[in-house]
Amino acid sequence: MPDVDQFRADTRAWLEGNCPASMRSPITAEEVVWGGRNATFSNPDSKLWLDRMAAKGWTAPMWPAQYGGGGLSMAENAVLESELRRIKARPALNSFGLWMLGPVLLEFANEAQKLEHLPKIVRGEIRWCQGYSEPGAGSDLAGLQTKAVPDGDEYVINGQKVWTSYADQCDWIFCLVRTDTTVKHNGISFILFDMQSPGVTVKPIQLISGESPFCETFFDDVRVPARNQVGELNKGWTIAKRLLQHERTNIGDFGTAQSPQTPMHEQAKKYLGEDASGRLDDSAMRREIAKYQVRQKAYGLTYARVGQELKAGLGDGAASSILKAVGAELNKHRSEMMIDMMGTQGIGWQGDGFDAWEIMQTRGWLRSKANSIEGGTTEINKNVVAKNVLGLPTK
């Protein structure tokens, strides 16, 4: 494939000339780039890297070029991803807009909506949050009660969302609202609006990990232009399900997680020592790590395949449900192994007796428990697999 070979050579040369050296080192939580109106960059190279990648359209490499994307084929995208991995490049942009909203806008939005929102997502100019779950509509998402009532050329929205990730830091929200109270699934619409709209109130939720990425979000007579409705009236459930496929695949990426600094078995040596041949001096932990790495490798290959299928508009929700359920358990298992190998150093919360990395592992272990809840509980995803893959009866 000479064209692909040339693309690889060109891509490698461009990355070597444009990816700053500091963007090829392990990333810290403080340096993750989420974009948005009020984006901050603790490392100036992060802004430079984002701008350069966005100018190429490579923050969304397979999106059409007319919407700011890179317009790459699946083969070219695979080359780009492999070249980014080769130089250990950091992601230029983390974004719910890239991972979840953008793909459904490409599929369901009208041309004006695509032109308005997609280029800003690619450039990291607007940070998006997701208005799905409600206090009485979590696992049964279609039971949502947030209402959007027509008023001229606007909707008036009233209700509450919960577990709205990073809502206190986001600029816009993609939101499920009830536009027909007489039916359940067929009375939901999908709408976009500015989080600075009058009547929007956000309250962070303190988590056991000590962080507050999740929020309660309240809507009191929020007025939203009717043109911000995506897709047909009362057909939002179709869009919601498609977006969940992308969300679950993204959450399933936890299952591919590895330490960017040191392999797990090398980290374990710090706490458990090594034998005369240089191996980890704990045969039981060696076996556990080896078994995990085999599962993680197999999962990573499956994740890559399903991800490519989704980008190409192929596959169905069952595959993303499998990835989400298995990936969540893999990540929880990885976190538990890290705590096990660290011994008492794995239960530190604060203080001079623990370094920053150890505290991060402890808090990450606590945070990992949410992996089996967010984006659809493991039980719900198993139900999807039972029904759509195994063909089991629902009753």
C-alpha positions as CSV (number, residue, x, y, z in Angstrom):
1,M,0.0,0.0,0.0
2,P,2.3,2.7,-1.3
3,D,-0.1,5.6,-0.5
4,V,-0.4,4.5,3.1
5,D,3.4,4.1,3.3
6,Q,3.8,7.7,2.0
7,F,1.2,8.9,4.5
8,R,3.2,7.2,7.3
9,A,6.4,8.9,6.2
10,D,4.7,12.3,6.0
11,T,2.9,11.8,9.3
12,R,6.1,10.8,11.1
13,A,8.0,13.8,9.7
14,W,5.2,16.2,10.7
15,L,5.0,14.7,14.3
16,E,8.7,14.9,14.7
17,G,8.7,18.6,13.7
18,N,5.5,19.6,15.5
19,C,5.1,17.6,18.7
20,P,6.9,19.4,21.5
21,A,9.3,17.3,23.6
22,S,7.3,17.9,26.8
23,M,4.2,16.4,25.0
24,R,6.1,13.1,24.7
25,S,6.3,12.5,28.5
26,P,3.8,11.0,30.9
27,I,0.9,13.3,31.5
28,T,-0.2,14.5,34.9
29,A,-3.8,15.2,35.9
30,E,-3.0,18.9,36.1
31,E,-1.8,19.0,32.5
32,V,-4.8,17.2,30.9
33,V,-6.3,19.5,28.3
34,W,-10.2,19.7,28.2
35,G,-10.5,22.9,26.2
36,G,-13.4,25.3,26.6
37,R,-13.9,29.1,26.9
38,N,-11.9,29.2,30.2
39,A,-9.3,26.6,29.4
40,T,-6.1,26.9,31.3
41,F,-2.7,25.4,30.3
42,S,-0.2,24.7,33.1
43,N,2.2,23.8,30.4
44,P,2.4,26.3,27.4
45,D,3.4,23.4,25.1
46,S,-0.1,21.9,25.7
47,K,-1.7,24.9,24.0
48,L,0.8,24.7,21.2
49,W,0.2,21.0,20.7
50,L,-3.6,21.5,20.7
51,D,-3.4,24.3,18.2
52,R,-1.2,22.4,15.8
53,M,-3.2,19.2,16.0
54,A,-6.5,21.1,15.6
55,A,-5.2,22.9,12.5
56,K,-4.5,19.5,10.9
57,G,-7.9,18.3,12.0
58,W,-6.2,15.5,13.9
59,T,-8.0,16.0,17.1
60,A,-10.9,14.4,15.2
61,P,-8.9,12.7,12.4
62,M,-11.8,10.8,10.8
63,W,-14.4,13.6,10.8
64,P,-15.0,15.3,7.4
65,A,-12.7,18.1,6.6
66,Q,-15.6,20.5,6.0
67,Y,-16.4,20.4,9.7
68,G,-12.8,20.8,10.8
69,G,-11.8,17.2,10.9
70,G,-8.8,15.5,9.3
71,G,-10.8,13.6,6.7
72,L,-8.6,10.5,7.1
73,S,-9.6,7.0,6.1
74,M,-9.6,4.1,8.5
75,A,-6.2,3.0,7.3
76,E,-4.7,6.5,7.6
77,N,-6.2,6.9,11.1
78,A,-4.6,3.7,12.1
79,V,-1.2,5.0,10.9
80,L,-1.7,8.2,12.8
81,E,-2.6,6.4,16.0
82,S,0.4,4.1,15.7
83,E,2.8,7.1,15.0
84,L,1.4,8.9,18.0
85,R,2.0,5.9,20.2
86,R,5.5,5.5,18.8
87,I,6.6,8.9,20.1
88,K,4.5,8.5,23.2
89,A,2.5,11.6,22.4
90,R,-0.1,12.9,24.8
91,P,-3.6,13.4,23.6
92,A,-3.9,17.0,22.4
93,L,-7.5,17.2,23.6
94,N,-9.8,15.3,25.9
95,S,-13.4,16.1,25.1
96,F,-16.9,14.7,25.5
97,G,-17.5,16.6,22.3
98,L,-15.0,14.5,20.5
99,W,-15.9,11.2,22.2
100,M,-19.7,11.3,22.3
101,L,-21.5,14.4,20.9
102,G,-19.6,14.9,17.7
103,P,-20.3,11.4,16.3
104,V,-24.0,11.7,16.8
105,L,-24.1,15.3,15.4
106,L,-22.5,13.9,12.3
107,E,-25.2,11.3,12.1
108,F,-28.3,13.2,13.2
109,A,-27.7,17.0,13.1
110,N,-28.7,19.3,10.3
111,E,-26.1,21.1,8.3
112,A,-26.3,24.4,10.2
113,Q,-25.8,22.6,13.5
114,K,-22.8,20.7,12.2
115,L,-21.2,23.9,11.0
116,E,-21.9,25.7,14.2
117,H,-20.7,23.1,16.7
118,L,-18.3,20.6,15.1
119,P,-15.4,22.9,14.2
120,K,-15.5,24.4,17.7
121,I,-15.2,20.9,19.2
122,V,-12.2,20.1,17.0
123,R,-10.5,23.2,18.1
124,G,-11.3,22.7,21.7
125,E,-13.1,26.0,21.9
126,I,-16.3,24.7,23.7
127,R,-16.3,22.1,26.5
128,W,-19.4,19.9,26.6
129,C,-21.2,18.0,29.4
130,Q,-23.9,15.4,29.3
131,G,-27.4,15.9,30.7
132,Y,-28.7,12.3,30.9
133,S,-29.2,10.8,34.4
134,E,-31.7,12.2,36.8
135,P,-32.4,11.4,40.5
136,G,-35.3,9.1,39.5
137,A,-33.9,8.0,36.1
138,G,-30.5,6.4,36.2
139,S,-30.6,2.8,35.1
140,D,-34.1,3.5,33.7
141,L,-32.9,6.5,31.7
142,A,-36.1,6.7,29.7
143,G,-38.0,7.5,32.9
144,L,-36.5,11.1,32.8
145,Q,-38.8,13.9,33.9
146,T,-36.9,17.1,32.8
147,K,-39.5,18.9,30.7
148,A,-39.1,21.1,27.6
149,V,-42.3,23.0,26.9
150,P,-42.6,24.9,23.6
151,D,-43.1,28.7,23.8
152,G,-42.9,30.4,20.4
153,D,-39.6,29.7,18.8
154,E,-38.1,28.6,22.2
155,Y,-38.3,25.7,24.7
156,V,-38.7,26.4,28.4
157,I,-36.8,23.7,30.3
158,N,-37.4,22.7,33.9
159,G,-36.0,19.8,35.8
160,Q,-32.8,18.3,37.3
161,K,-29.9,16.2,36.2
162,V,-27.4,14.4,38.4
163,W,-23.9,12.9,37.9
164,T,-23.3,15.6,35.3
165,S,-19.6,15.2,34.8
166,Y,-17.7,18.5,35.0
167,A,-20.8,20.5,34.6
168,D,-19.3,23.3,36.7
169,Q,-16.5,23.7,34.2
170,C,-18.4,23.2,30.9
171,D,-19.7,25.7,28.4
172,W,-22.6,23.8,26.7
173,I,-24.7,20.7,27.5
174,F,-26.2,18.0,25.3
175,C,-29.4,17.1,27.2
176,L,-32.3,14.7,27.1
177,V,-35.6,16.3,27.8
178,R,-39.2,15.2,27.9
179,T,-41.4,16.8,25.2
180,D,-44.3,14.4,25.4
181,T,-45.6,13.2,28.8
182,T,-48.1,10.7,27.4
183,V,-45.5,8.2,26.3
184,K,-42.1,7.0,27.6
185,H,-39.4,6.4,25.0
186,N,-41.1,8.2,22.2
187,G,-41.6,11.4,24.2
188,I,-37.9,12.3,24.6
189,S,-36.0,14.9,22.5
190,F,-32.3,15.8,22.3
191,I,-31.3,19.4,22.7
192,L,-28.2,21.6,23.1
193,F,-27.8,24.7,25.1
194,D,-25.4,27.1,26.8
195,M,-24.6,26.4,30.5
196,Q,-24.5,30.2,31.0
197,S,-28.2,30.5,30.2
198,P,-30.2,32.1,32.9
199,G,-31.8,29.5,35.2
200,V,-29.0,26.9,35.1
201,T,-27.5,26.1,38.5
202,V,-24.7,23.6,39.1
203,K,-23.6,22.0,42.4
204,P,-20.5,19.7,42.6
205,I,-20.9,16.4,44.4
206,Q,-18.0,15.5,46.7
207,L,-16.8,11.9,46.1
208,I,-15.0,9.4,48.3
209,S,-11.9,9.9,46.2
210,G,-11.7,13.5,47.4
211,E,-12.5,14.9,43.9
212,S,-15.7,16.4,42.6
213,P,-16.0,15.7,38.8
214,F,-19.8,15.0,39.1
215,C,-22.4,17.6,39.7
216,E,-26.1,18.1,40.3
217,T,-27.5,20.4,37.6
218,F,-30.8,22.3,38.0
219,F,-32.9,24.0,35.2
220,D,-35.4,26.6,36.3
221,D,-37.3,28.1,33.3
222,V,-34.3,27.9,31.1
223,R,-35.1,29.3,27.7
224,V,-33.5,27.5,24.7
225,P,-33.9,28.3,21.0
226,A,-36.0,25.6,19.4
227,R,-33.4,25.4,16.6
228,N,-31.1,23.7,19.1
229,Q,-33.1,20.6,19.0
230,V,-31.2,17.8,17.2
231,G,-33.1,15.4,15.1
232,E,-36.9,15.1,15.1
233,L,-39.2,16.0,17.9
234,N,-39.8,13.1,20.3
235,K,-37.1,11.0,18.5
236,G,-34.3,11.8,21.0
237,W,-34.2,8.3,22.4
238,T,-32.7,7.0,19.1
239,I,-29.9,9.6,19.4
240,A,-29.5,8.9,23.1
241,K,-28.9,5.2,22.4
242,R,-26.4,5.9,19.7
243,L,-24.5,8.3,21.9
244,L,-24.4,5.7,24.7
245,Q,-22.6,3.4,22.3
246,H,-19.9,5.9,22.0
247,E,-19.9,6.7,25.7
248,R,-19.6,3.0,26.7
249,T,-16.8,2.4,24.3
250,N,-15.0,5.4,25.7
251,I,-15.5,4.2,29.3
252,G,-14.4,0.8,28.2
253,D,-11.1,2.4,27.3
254,F,-10.3,2.1,31.0
255,G,-9.8,-1.5,30.3
256,T,-6.8,-0.7,28.2
257,A,-5.2,1.5,30.9
258,Q,-1.6,1.0,31.7
259,S,0.9,3.1,33.6
260,P,2.6,5.5,31.1
261,Q,5.7,5.6,33.2
262,T,6.6,2.1,34.4
263,P,5.1,-1.4,33.7
264,M,3.1,-2.9,36.5
265,H,5.6,-5.6,37.2
266,E,8.4,-3.1,37.6
267,Q,6.2,-1.0,39.9
268,A,5.6,-4.1,42.0
269,K,9.4,-4.7,42.5
270,K,9.5,-1.4,44.4
271,Y,7.3,-2.9,47.1
272,L,7.8,-6.6,46.8
273,G,11.5,-6.8,45.7
274,E,13.0,-9.1,43.1
275,D,14.7,-12.4,43.1
276,A,18.3,-13.3,42.0
277,S,17.3,-13.4,38.4
278,G,15.7,-10.0,38.5
279,R,12.1,-11.2,38.5
280,L,9.4,-10.0,40.8
281,D,10.0,-11.8,44.1
282,D,6.4,-12.9,44.6
283,S,5.3,-15.8,42.4
284,A,1.6,-15.3,43.2
285,M,1.7,-11.6,42.1
286,R,3.7,-12.5,39.0
287,R,1.0,-14.9,38.0
288,E,-1.7,-12.3,38.7
289,I,0.1,-9.6,36.7
290,A,0.7,-12.0,33.8
291,K,-2.9,-13.1,33.7
292,Y,-4.1,-9.5,33.8
293,Q,-1.7,-8.5,31.0
294,V,-2.9,-11.3,28.7
295,R,-6.6,-10.2,29.3
296,Q,-5.7,-6.6,28.9
297,K,-3.9,-7.2,25.6
298,A,-6.8,-9.3,24.2
299,Y,-9.2,-6.6,25.4
300,G,-7.1,-3.8,23.8
301,L,-7.2,-5.5,20.4
302,T,-11.0,-6.0,20.6
303,Y,-11.4,-2.4,21.8
304,A,-9.4,-1.1,18.8
305,R,-11.5,-3.2,16.4
306,V,-14.9,-2.1,17.8
307,G,-13.7,1.5,17.9
308,Q,-12.9,1.4,14.2
309,E,-16.2,-0.1,13.5
310,L,-18.0,2.6,15.4
311,K,-16.1,5.4,13.6
312,A,-17.1,3.8,10.3
313,G,-20.8,3.6,11.4
314,L,-20.7,-0.1,11.7
315,G,-21.5,-2.4,14.7
316,D,-24.3,-2.2,17.2
317,G,-24.9,-1.3,20.9
318,A,-24.2,-4.8,22.1
319,A,-20.5,-4.6,21.3
320,S,-20.1,-1.3,23.2
321,S,-22.0,-2.8,26.1
322,I,-19.6,-5.8,26.2
323,L,-16.6,-3.4,26.1
324,K,-18.0,-1.2,28.8
325,A,-18.8,-4.1,31.2
326,V,-15.5,-5.9,30.7
327,G,-13.4,-2.8,30.6
328,A,-14.9,-1.5,33.9
329,E,-14.0,-4.8,35.6
330,L,-10.5,-4.9,34.1
331,N,-9.8,-1.4,35.4
332,K,-11.2,-2.2,38.8
333,H,-9.0,-5.4,38.9
334,R,-5.9,-3.4,37.9
335,S,-6.5,-0.8,40.6
336,E,-7.0,-3.6,43.2
337,M,-3.7,-5.3,42.2
338,M,-1.9,-2.0,42.5
339,I,-3.2,-1.6,46.1
340,D,-2.4,-5.2,46.9
341,M,1.2,-4.9,45.8
342,M,1.8,-1.6,47.6
343,G,0.7,-3.1,51.0
344,T,0.2,-0.4,53.6
345,Q,1.6,2.2,51.2
346,G,-1.6,1.6,49.2
347,I,-4.0,3.0,51.8
348,G,-2.6,6.5,52.2
349,W,-4.9,9.5,51.9
350,Q,-2.5,12.3,52.8
351,G,0.6,13.0,54.8
352,D,4.4,12.7,54.5
353,G,4.4,8.9,54.7
354,F,3.0,8.6,51.2
355,D,4.3,10.1,47.9
356,A,2.1,11.8,45.3
357,W,2.0,8.6,43.1
358,E,0.9,6.4,46.0
359,I,-1.9,8.8,47.0
360,M,-3.0,8.9,43.3
361,Q,-3.2,5.1,43.2
362,T,-5.3,5.0,46.4
363,R,-7.7,7.6,45.1
364,G,-7.8,6.0,41.7
365,W,-8.7,2.7,43.3
366,L,-11.7,4.3,45.1
367,R,-12.7,6.1,41.9
368,S,-12.6,2.9,39.8
369,K,-15.6,1.6,41.7
370,A,-17.7,4.1,39.7
371,N,-16.6,2.4,36.4
372,S,-19.3,-0.3,36.9
373,I,-22.0,2.4,37.3
374,E,-21.3,5.3,35.0
375,G,-22.4,5.1,31.4
376,G,-24.9,2.4,32.3
377,T,-24.5,-0.1,35.1
378,T,-22.8,-3.4,34.5
379,E,-26.2,-5.1,35.2
380,I,-27.8,-3.0,32.5
381,N,-25.1,-3.8,30.0
382,K,-25.3,-7.5,30.8
383,N,-29.0,-7.2,30.0
384,V,-28.3,-5.7,26.7
385,V,-25.9,-8.5,25.9
386,A,-28.3,-11.2,27.1
387,K,-31.1,-9.8,24.9
388,N,-29.2,-8.7,21.7
389,V,-26.4,-11.2,21.6
390,L,-27.6,-14.3,23.4
391,G,-31.2,-13.9,22.4
392,L,-32.4,-14.7,26.0
393,P,-36.0,-13.9,26.9
394,T,-36.7,-10.6,28.8
395,K,-39.1,-12.3,31.2
